[in-house]
Amino acid sequence: MNMQNFLQGRARGFYRRDHQKPDGRTLSLYGYEPHEGVAGPEFEDAVSARSEMRFHPLRQEWTLFAPHRQARTFKPSKAANPLAPARPGAPVTEIPFADFELAVFGNRFPSLHPEAPQPPDAPWLSRPAIGDAEVIVFSPQDDGSLATLDQARRVLLVEAIIDRYQQHFDAGAAYVLPFENRGEAVGVTLHHPHGQIYAFPGVPGPQARAEAGFAGGYDLEADRVSWGEAFTIADAGGLTAHCPPWSRFPYEVWITPRSRTAGPWLFSAEEVEGLASLLGDVVARYDRLFGEPMPYMMSFHAAPAETCGRYQFSVQFYPLMRSAGRLKYLAGVEQATGVFTVDVDPEAAAAALREVV
């Protein structure tokens, strides 16, 4: 089944085409023009839904178990890139069309699944890993980054993420986390520029604690203003990129709106443009800081489905280099206690990133 919808974006109109894959997953193609391509060969094997969540009684948190992910794609050759557009004579890819602008599809090896079965009875607390896990492909090009995408493509990316929030909330998700892992140091096994979107059945621990903090009266933007300009890197469209004084990673950067906004679905056209611009700006500064691509983890932190109220949206970057040629490793004490040791003062990190133009 193919369905072509016109979605009115905040900055400009864009289209979404929903394509049903033979294995039951949905592929959504986003673009500024209607997508007219004819699908070629596709994966047809059934996707495993056998994931479960088990509760850790001492850490008071859930862990996902998805053994089928052991078979997921691992460092394929460029010719076997599963995120590339379809090419005559090439292996089957996830996107069975010769061209596209931006694509989102259900992960072929998901850790969360809408139809995850009930786990067998056991002496520990468990529940089905109901939710969703999607891949979001930034571009048909097999190289590049958020820094090298043009502004129009980054705006389309932000608008697509906003649309996915709505889709998952409407389907019953409690929390939605768009994120990007970049670089082999982070564990990336597919180098085509892409991110992921997880839709959770409950609110994860860190996000629940943030929700409680905001509900208790914490004001992130007022706090940021109180720090002064020493922690600020750049501004665009009503948002600011900065290094919080309590960062846990060297050169950690947050992007936050200057208005109290629970999630990007409430953004004005100017704020969408500003977020898109700063996503590219931060990554460009990272890459120039040490003269090489910065490995990082990046995630969108928005309000849970049932909470808007006082919640304040942020995009958070956790880079994994502390200086040229030196990675930031998580030591035993950090893994065991959650108490991080940071090698660079955030105000010094902000100053260094400001100087990288």
C-alpha positions in Angstrom: 0.0 0.0 0.0 1.2 3.5 -0.9 -0.2 6.6 0.6 0.9 10.1 -0.4 0.1 12.8 2.2 0.7 16.5 2.1 2.0 17.7 5.5 2.1 21.4 6.1 5.5 22.1 7.6 6.1 25.1 9.7 8.8 26.6 7.4 7.3 25.3 4.2 5.1 22.5 2.8 6.5 19.0 2.5 5.2 15.6 1.5 5.2 12.1 3.2 4.7 9.0 1.2 4.0 5.8 3.2 5.0 2.5 1.5 4.2 -0.9 3.0 7.1 -3.3 2.8 6.4 -7.0 2.1 7.7 -7.9 5.6 5.1 -5.7 7.2 7.2 -2.7 8.0 6.4 0.8 6.8 8.8 3.1 4.9 8.0 6.8 5.0 9.6 9.0 2.4 9.7 12.8 3.2 10.4 15.5 0.7 9.6 18.9 -0.7 8.1 17.3 -3.8 5.7 14.3 -4.1 7.6 11.0 -4.4 6.7 9.2 -7.6 9.1 6.3 -7.8 8.2 2.6 -8.4 9.5 0.2 -5.8 12.0 -2.5 -6.8 13.0 -5.7 -4.9 12.6 -5.7 -1.1 13.4 -7.8 1.9 10.6 -10.3 2.5 11.7 -12.3 5.5 9.6 -11.8 8.6 11.0 -9.3 11.2 11.4 -10.8 14.7 9.2 -9.2 17.4 10.7 -11.4 20.2 12.1 -8.7 22.5 11.4 -8.4 26.2 12.2 -6.0 29.1 13.4 -7.2 32.5 13.5 -5.1 35.6 16.7 -4.6 37.6 15.6 -4.5 41.3 18.6 -2.6 42.6 19.0 0.0 39.8 15.2 0.3 39.5 15.4 0.3 35.7 14.4 -1.8 32.8 16.8 -3.6 30.4 15.9 -4.6 26.8 16.8 -8.1 25.6 16.7 -8.7 21.9 18.9 -11.7 20.9 17.9 -11.5 17.2 19.9 -8.3 17.0 23.1 -10.4 17.0 22.4 -11.0 13.3 22.1 -7.3 12.4 24.1 -5.8 9.6 27.8 -5.2 10.6 30.1 -2.9 8.6 28.9 -3.8 5.1 30.9 -2.8 2.0 29.8 0.3 0.2 28.3 -1.9 -2.5 26.1 -3.7 0.1 25.0 -0.5 2.0 21.4 -1.3 3.1 20.6 2.5 3.5 21.4 3.4 -0.1 18.8 4.0 -2.8 18.0 0.9 -5.0 20.5 0.4 -7.8 20.3 -2.0 -10.8 22.2 -5.2 -10.1 23.1 -4.2 -6.5 22.0 -6.0 -3.4 18.5 -5.3 -2.0 18.4 -2.2 0.2 15.9 -0.9 2.8 14.8 1.8 0.3 13.6 0.1 -2.9 13.5 3.4 -4.9 16.1 4.9 -7.1 15.9 8.3 -5.4 14.5 9.9 -2.2 15.1 12.9 -0.1 14.8 11.6 3.5 13.5 8.2 4.6 12.2 6.6 7.8 11.5 2.9 8.2 11.0 0.3 10.9 14.3 -1.3 12.0 14.8 -4.8 10.5 16.4 -5.9 13.8 14.3 -4.0 16.4 14.8 -3.9 20.1 11.2 -2.6 20.5 8.2 -3.9 18.5 4.5 -3.0 18.4 3.6 -6.7 18.6 6.2 -7.9 21.0 4.9 -11.1 22.7 4.3 -11.7 26.4 7.5 -13.2 27.9 7.2 -16.7 29.5 6.6 -16.8 33.2 9.9 -16.4 35.2 10.9 -15.6 38.8 12.0 -12.1 37.7 9.9 -9.2 36.7 9.5 -8.9 32.9 7.2 -7.4 30.3 6.9 -7.4 26.5 9.1 -4.8 24.8 6.2 -3.1 23.1 7.2 0.1 21.3 8.9 0.9 18.0 12.4 1.3 16.7 12.9 3.3 13.4 15.9 4.3 11.3 15.9 7.8 9.8 18.1 8.2 6.8 19.2 11.8 6.3 20.2 11.7 2.6 20.6 9.3 -0.3 24.3 10.2 -0.2 26.4 7.5 1.5 28.8 10.0 3.2 28.5 13.4 4.9 27.0 14.6 8.2 24.6 17.0 9.8 27.3 19.6 9.1 27.4 18.9 5.3 23.7 18.7 4.7 22.3 21.9 3.4 19.9 23.9 5.5 16.8 22.9 3.6 17.6 19.2 4.2 18.2 19.8 7.9 14.8 21.6 8.1 13.2 18.6 6.4 14.9 16.4 9.0 13.5 18.4 11.9 10.0 18.4 10.3 10.2 14.7 9.8 11.2 14.1 13.4 8.2 16.3 14.5 5.9 14.2 12.4 7.4 11.0 13.9 6.7 12.3 17.4 3.1 12.8 16.5 2.8 9.4 14.8 4.2 7.5 17.8 2.3 9.5 20.4 -0.9 8.8 18.5 0.0 5.1 18.5 0.3 5.1 22.3 4.0 5.6 23.0 4.8 7.1 26.4 8.2 8.5 25.4 9.9 9.1 22.0 13.6 9.5 21.6 15.2 10.5 18.3 19.0 10.1 18.4 22.1 9.7 16.3 25.2 7.7 17.0 28.2 8.8 15.0 31.6 7.2 14.6 33.0 3.7 15.2 34.2 4.8 18.7 30.5 5.0 19.6 29.8 1.6 18.0 28.4 2.7 14.6 28.4 -0.2 12.1 26.7 1.7 9.2 28.4 4.8 8.0 25.6 6.1 5.8 24.4 9.3 7.6 21.4 8.3 9.7 19.8 8.3 13.1 17.2 6.3 14.9 13.9 6.9 16.7 12.8 4.8 19.7 9.2 4.9 21.0 9.1 3.5 24.5 6.1 2.0 26.4 7.1 3.9 29.6 9.3 6.9 30.4 12.9 5.9 30.9 14.6 6.8 34.2 16.7 9.9 33.3 13.7 11.4 31.4 11.4 10.7 34.3 13.8 12.4 36.7 14.0 15.4 34.3 10.2 15.5 34.1 10.1 15.6 37.9 12.7 18.3 38.1 10.8 20.5 35.7 7.5 19.8 37.4 9.2 20.9 40.7 9.9 24.3 39.2 13.3 24.0 37.6 13.8 26.5 34.8 16.6 25.5 32.4 16.5 28.7 30.4 16.6 31.0 33.5 19.5 28.9 34.8 21.3 29.2 31.4 21.0 33.0 31.4 22.4 33.1 35.0 25.6 31.4 33.9 26.5 34.3 31.6 27.9 34.3 28.1 31.0 32.2 29.0 29.1 29.0 28.4 27.4 30.1 25.1 28.7 28.9 21.7 26.1 30.2 19.2 22.5 31.4 18.7 20.1 30.9 15.9 16.3 31.4 15.4 15.5 31.7 19.1 17.7 28.8 20.3 21.1 28.7 21.9 24.0 26.1 21.8 25.9 26.0 25.0 28.1 23.9 27.3 26.2 23.4 30.6 28.5 23.9 33.7 27.5 20.4 34.9 28.4 18.6 31.6 29.4 15.0 32.0 31.4 14.8 28.7 34.3 17.0 27.5 32.8 19.4 24.9 29.2 18.3 25.7 26.8 20.7 24.0 23.1 21.4 24.5 20.8 23.2 22.2 17.8 24.8 23.9 15.0 27.2 23.0 14.9 30.6 24.7 11.2 30.1 25.3 9.7 27.4 27.5 8.9 24.7 24.9 8.0 21.1 25.8 8.9 19.7 22.4 9.8 20.7 18.8 6.2 20.1 17.7 5.4 23.5 19.3 8.2 25.3 17.4 7.6 28.3 15.2 9.0 28.3 11.7 11.8 30.5 12.9 12.7 28.0 15.7 12.6 25.0 13.3 15.1 26.9 11.1 17.2 27.8 14.2 17.4 24.2 15.4 18.2 23.0 11.9 21.0 25.6 11.6 22.5 24.8 15.1 22.5 21.0 14.5 24.8 21.6 11.5 26.8 24.4 13.3 27.6 22.2 16.3 28.8 19.2 14.3 30.9 21.5 12.0 32.6 23.0 15.1 33.2 19.5 16.5 34.8 18.3 13.3 37.1 21.3 13.1 38.0 21.3 16.8 40.6 18.5 16.4 40.8 18.4 12.6 38.9 15.1 12.3 35.2 13.9 12.5 34.1 13.9 16.1 32.4 10.7 17.3 29.4 11.5 19.4 26.0 10.5 20.7 23.2 13.0 20.1 19.6 12.9 21.4 16.4 14.9 21.4 14.9 15.3 24.9 11.3 16.3 24.8 8.3 16.0 27.1 6.6 12.6 27.6 3.3 12.1 25.8 1.2 12.9 28.9 3.3 15.9 30.1 3.9 19.3 28.6 3.5 21.7 31.4 6.8 23.0 32.6 9.0 20.7 30.5 11.8 22.3 28.5 13.1 20.7 25.3 16.8 20.2 24.6 19.1 18.5 22.1 22.1 17.0 23.8 25.5 16.1 22.2 27.9 13.8 24.1 31.2 13.8 22.1 33.8 11.1 22.8 37.1 12.9 22.3 38.8 14.9 25.1 41.7 16.1 22.9 43.2 15.4 19.5 43.7 11.7 19.1 42.4 10.9 22.6 39.0 9.3 23.3 36.9 9.8 26.4 36.4 6.3 27.8 33.8 5.6 30.5 35.9 4.2 33.4 34.8 1.6 35.9 33.9 4.2 38.6 31.7 6.1 36.1 29.9 2.9 34.9 29.4 1.7 38.5 28.3 5.0 40.2 27.2 7.3 37.5 29.7 9.9 38.8 31.6 11.2 35.8 35.0 12.7 35.8 35.4 15.4 33.1 38.8 16.5 31.8 37.7 19.9 30.3 36.0 22.7 32.1 32.7 23.4 30.3 33.5 27.2 30.1 36.9 26.3 28.4 35.1 23.9 26.1 32.6 26.6 25.1 35.5 29.0 24.5 37.3 26.5 22.3 34.1 25.8 20.3 33.3 29.5 19.9 36.7 30.0 18.3 36.1 27.3 15.7 34.2 29.1 13.0 
